[in-house]
Amino acid sequence: MSPGTCTLHSVSTTGDRAERLVKSRQRVADHGEVFTPAWLVDDMLDLVAAEAERIDSRFLEPACGSGNFLIPILERKLATVQARYGRSDFERRHYALLALMCVYGIELLADNAAECRERLLDTFVRFLKADAEGVWQRAARAVLAVNIVEGDALDMTTGEDEPITFPEWAYLGRGRFQRRDFRYDALTQRSSASVGLFTHFEEHEIFVPVAEYPPATVQELAA
Ligand SMILES: C[S@@+](CC[C@H](N)C(=O)[O-])C[C@H]1O[C@@H](n2cnc3c(N)ncnc32)[C@H](O)[C@@H]1O
């Protein structure tokens, strides 16, 4: 195979589906693009099982590829949603969306970022089954458009050279969600600010949102 082509190699298999761990030698050389196999992801997530299963624990993967970590994290959260809210359609749907809202990624390559969003959407849609038509799917797409960022996790900028920002989502109950946006570079200064070294930000500046939105329903998020 010539370098730079995107033929997918089947490096290992789980069940009947070959896992795609490498897309091309060129991409491995250029971007270190080797995806993590499912069994290893599961073993690693087992080490933080309580957090991975908690609906509102926030996970950010700064080099998320096509989502090999983020999809199983979402699946674990959705299992908790089912166990806790399976008897109420209203709560089940809203907490499923909250679970999706708590999954974040940064990915340098546009095709990987797009694939990651599609796989997360597919996981969410399959969980909601028939309910996923229309408004829920559009709301989920809107969330994924801002939670999965195409950008550079090292210099913390987007493909358009803007500072990366992430929304902090919260579920207020009664079908309403709150969104506040924060700069990624400020959030990553949190630990150094606490010891007072090498920081461009004071402690009180770090949790100042760059944007705040009024509470929104699923219909408003989908609009
Ligand atoms: C080793 S792969 C891992 C992908 C995924 N985390 C997984 O375990 O399957 C590394 C990924 O990081 C991306 N990447 C490389 N440099 C990056 C950067 N500076 N910022 C964001 N993503 C980057 C690559 O495009 C690739 O998809």
The ligand as an ORCA input file, in Angstrom:
! r2SCAN-3c Opt
* xyz 0 1
  C      -2.863      7.474     18.999
  S      -4.324      8.158     18.230
  C      -5.472      7.808     19.511
  C      -6.912      8.045     19.148
  C      -7.892      7.659     20.266
  N      -7.594      8.398     21.478
  C      -7.837      6.185     20.555
  O      -7.310      5.820     21.604
  O      -8.323      5.394     19.746
  C      -3.981      9.865     18.395
  C      -4.996     10.807     17.785
  O      -4.621     12.114     18.153
  C      -4.766     12.991     17.054
  N      -3.834     14.096     17.279
  C      -2.505     14.136     17.025
  N      -1.982     15.312     17.425
  C      -3.007     16.025     17.963
  C      -3.110     17.316     18.547
  N      -2.038     18.123     18.663
  N      -4.319     17.726     18.991
  C      -5.406     16.936     18.884
  N      -5.376     15.702     18.331
  C      -4.184     15.250     17.883
  C      -4.475     12.139     15.855
  O      -5.083     12.673     14.686
  C      -5.078     10.800     16.273
  O      -6.423     10.694     15.882
*
